[in-house]
Amino acid sequence: MDKVVSSIQEAIRACGLRDGMTISFHHHLRSGDYVLNMVVDEIAKMGIRDLTINASSIHDGQAAVVEHMRSGVITGLETNYCGPAVGREISRGVLKNPMIFRTHGGRPASLAAGKSHIDVAFIAAPTADTMGNCTGKVGKSACGALGYAFEDAMYADKVVVITDNLVPYPMLGWSLSEDKVDYVVAVDAIGNPAGIVSGTTKMTKDPVALRIADFAAKAIDAAGLLKDGFSFQTGAGGASLAAAAYVRDIMRTRGIKGSYALGGITGYMVEMLEEGLFESIQDVQCFDLKAVESLRSDPRHQEITSTQYASPDAKSTAASSLDAVVLGATQIDTDFNVNVHTDSRGYIIGGSGGHTDVADCAKLTVIVSPVSRARMPVIVDKVLTVSTPGKCVDILVTQYGIAVNPLRPDLKEKYLAAKLPVKDIQELKAIAERLNGAPHPLELKKERVVAHVLYRDDSPLDEIYCVE
């Protein structure tokens, strides 16, 4: 049996791709990914049109797909995150059909339940053998975990592995197995691994962010969660990493040993593992190259699927056992609803990813943000887009103090007892407006919806409207 074909075009033909179908991609190479653009370019040359892309995320390195949206090759998009290079064009109406936003946990649940369907999955694999066993841990384009590709391989009608490091069968240390794979294609390069870096991945020196991070760590501690067995997830942004640094200091001082760190993993979390502050890492995606190396070499660093990460339909998940999570926000309103999809002008610049999943699951969900950015208040009466409902958010931490969701009076009592700077969220909003002025209400074209935002159980959460 020979699964290796000579080109992407040959694989497309062999899969029987035709007008109106759905193709999928994973995002582990992020802006360094070449595969999505290569595949869609070949599809366009073949005259196939009216396709939907179902991708775990879309990043700025894939902006060339916008021209295929204009031409009608791509008319639909389902994703969990969409970077601004593509998102802003969708906000202007370039895509024929409204895009669908899910969460990182909602996407595999939707595929498993048959609510969304993939006709052909294209999996970028840094190393693969001739039967399709593959991994992201090794190879010149190594990106680490392939957590978001497992469900594509499992549920797609046809699966094509595209690699730039084809090795003889059978390879050792595979992540995805051959029994799911139909065809294998070798190309010169599937991407630039330097492009996998997400967020700043560097510790901030901004005094405002450091103050927020200090408050966040103290809030986690005062909630009674910082003890042996502590489980934790944080983002890759400067303030989130700084919060992890302050948590690290407390754990060191008290000799606390956590159980696991979760999520998209940075080198900073790897250092905490190496220092013995956590027993293990459960990794659905690597945010930098130090995390890639750790996954390759340290058996305590485990690769997990997106189902195991956060599917609401799974029997259990790593997210469902989380103690605390530190997340960001583009906007947060006085009902604690969080927006991470759109900017203050209504343009699509991101998406939930795992934000909504872990916020819903964790014992303590901490949103860290300054009260304003670029002279625009972050705290508003009503967010432009609800990404994570207020019922999932416990506290907002700013440089001026900590606002506690009224749904958690127990936390307010603990923070007051710990003499933390507790503020009403309306107080923080007033401070932001005093510093920057009240924002003018936006007038969006509500006669045209450009995106549907779904909750993690696939129920409607919000809509995003055309901006221009």
DABELSUL-V824495 format. One record per backbone hydrogen bond with DSSP energy under -0.5 kcal/mol. NH is the residue of the N-H (numbers start at 1). CO is the residue of the C=O. Records with the same first field share a line. If there is no record, write none. Layout:
BEGIN
NH: CO, CO
END
This chain:
BEGIN
3: 130
5: 184
11: 7
12: 8
13: 9
14: 10
15: 11
16: 12, 13
17: 12
20: 49
21: 18
23: 52
24: 120
25: 54
30: 27
31: 195
32: 29
33: 30
34: 190
35: 190
38: 34
39: 35
40: 36
41: 37
42: 38
43: 39
44: 40
45: 41
46: 42
47: 44
48: 43
50: 72
51: 73
52: 21
53: 76
54: 23, 52
55: 53, 78
56: 25
58: 81
62: 59
63: 60
65: 62
66: 63
67: 64
68: 64
69: 65
70: 66
71: 67
72: 68, 69
73: 68
74: 68
75: 51, 73
76: 51
78: 53
79: 100
80: 55, 56
82: 350
83: 58
84: 349
86: 83
87: 83
88: 84
90: 86
91: 87
92: 88
93: 90
94: 89
97: 75
99: 450
100: 77
101: 99, 452
102: 79, 100
104: 353
107: 103
108: 104
109: 105
110: 106
111: 107
112: 108
113: 109
114: 110, 111
115: 110
116: 110
119: 22, 117
120: 22
121: 158
122: 24
123: 121, 160
124: 122
125: 123, 162
127: 135
128: 165
129: 133
130: 167
132: 129
134: 176
135: 127
142: 139
143: 136
144: 136
147: 284
149: 146
150: 146
153: 149
154: 150
155: 151
156: 152
157: 118
158: 119
160: 121
161: 183
162: 123, 160
163: 185
164: 125
167: 128, 165
175: 134
176: 134
180: 177
181: 178
182: 159
183: 159
184: 3
185: 161
186: 5
187: 163
192: 32
193: 191
195: 192
196: 193
197: 194
198: 287
201: 236
204: 238
210: 206
211: 207
212: 208
213: 209
214: 210
215: 211
216: 212
217: 213
218: 214
219: 215
220: 216
221: 217
222: 218
223: 219
224: 221
225: 220
227: 225
229: 257
230: 227
232: 260
233: 324
235: 326
241: 237
242: 238
243: 239
244: 240
245: 241
246: 242
247: 243
248: 244
249: 245
250: 246
251: 247
252: 248
253: 249
254: 250
255: 251, 252
256: 251
258: 256, 277
259: 230
260: 230
261: 280
262: 232
263: 282
265: 263, 285
270: 266
271: 267
272: 268
273: 269
274: 270
275: 271
276: 273
277: 272
278: 272
279: 258
280: 259
281: 300
282: 261
283: 281, 302
284: 263, 282
285: 263
286: 143
287: 265
288: 265
292: 288
293: 289
294: 290
295: 291
296: 292
297: 293
298: 294
299: 297
301: 298
302: 281, 300
304: 283
306: 147
309: 305
310: 306
311: 307
314: 311
318: 308
319: 309
321: 318
322: 319
323: 231
324: 231
325: 364
326: 233
327: 325, 366
330: 339
331: 339
332: 378
333: 337
334: 380
336: 333
338: 388
339: 331
340: 338
343: 347
346: 343
348: 87
349: 341
350: 341
351: 340
353: 80
355: 352
358: 354
359: 355
360: 356
361: 357
362: 358
363: 322
364: 323
366: 325, 364
367: 365, 395
368: 327, 366
369: 397
373: 376
376: 373
378: 371
379: 371
380: 332, 378
387: 338, 385
388: 338
392: 389
393: 390
394: 365
395: 365
396: 403
397: 367
398: 396, 401
401: 398
402: 421
403: 396
405: 394
408: 405
411: 408
412: 408
413: 409
414: 410
415: 411
416: 412
417: 413
418: 414
419: 416
420: 415
422: 420
423: 402
427: 424
428: 424
429: 425
430: 426
431: 427
432: 428
433: 429
434: 430
435: 431
436: 432
437: 433
444: 442
445: 466
446: 444
448: 445
450: 464
451: 464
452: 99
453: 462
454: 101, 452
455: 459
458: 455
461: 453
462: 453
464: 451
466: 445, 448
467: 91
468: 91
END
